[in-house]
């Protein structure tokens, strides 16, 4: 069996950009549809996201809750927002706060 052709960073960068632009795709199905090895895709996805995050300065978004209800849950969660952005929660925020966070981190675009 012949070894698969060697692909360069440009190829993987374009493929990762396509995957992230669509959003919500099952990674295994995406890789199968594109005819690429899922493990190789994951390695490049990680590498390219890490490079992108290193190139961008860290930005903070100030979001103030409009309610006075404290977060009482003991739930801990991490939301991976893509592009190297993660949100770590120590409790459940109000739905309105979470919606505002999503809007502001997408540059004002509503989901």
N, C-alpha and C positions, 0 to 999 in steps of 0.2 A: 504494500500500500504506500503510495506516495505521501510524503509529508505535506501538510497544508502550506499554502503560500505564506510568506512572511509579510506581515502588514506593518506599516509605519505609523508614527504618532499622528500624522495628518488623518489617516484612515480612521483610527480609533477616536480621535477628537471629533470628527464629523459624526461618527456613529453615536458617541456619547451625547453630543448636542441634540441629535435627532431623538434619542431616547428621553432626554430630560425635557425637550420641548413639548412632547406629547403628554408626558406625565401620567401616572396611574397605571402604566403598563406592567404586566407580569414580566419580570426580567428573563425568566427561562423561555417564555413564549417569544419574547422579542428577539432573543439570541437565536432561537431555532428558526424564526422567520427570516432572519438576516444571514443565516448559515455560518454563525460564528460560535466558537467555544464559549460557554457561559463563564467558565473560570477565567479565561483570558480577558473577557469583557469586564468582569468584576475587578480584575487587577488594574486594567486601564482606567476604569471608572474611578477607583480609589486614587490612583496616581494623578489623574487629571484634576479631580476635585481638590486634592491636596495642593497642587500647583496653583490653581485658581485662588484658593483661600490665602495662600502665601503672598500672592500679588496684590490682593485687596487690603486696604487698611481696615482694621476692626471698626465697625460702626455699632453704635448703641442707639436704640430707639426707645424714647421715653413714652411710656403708656401709663396713664393714671386711671385707676378704676373709678367708675362713677358711683359705685355702691360702697357702703360701709360694712358690708357683710364680710367677715374674715374667712379665709380659707380654712375649713375645719377638717377636711379629709386628710388621712395619712398617706394617701396615694402619692407615689413618686412616678413621674413620667418624663420621657424625653421625646420630643417631636423633632424629627429630622425634616427640615424644610427644603433641603436641596441647596446646591451651591455652597456647601460648607457651613450653612446656618443651622444651628440646633437651638431648641428651647428646652431648658430643664425646669421642670415644675416640681415643687414640694407641696402639693395640694391641688385641689381643683379650682381653677379660676372661674369667675363669672363668665357665662357664655358671651356676653357683650364685650368683655375685655379680650377674650380670645379672638373674637371676630375682628376687633380693632387691630390687634396684633397682626393678624393675617393681612388685612388691608394695608397697613403701613409697611410691612416687609415686602409687599409686592408692588411698592411704589404707587399706592393709591388705587390699584385695580381691585375690584370686587371679585370674589370667587364665584 
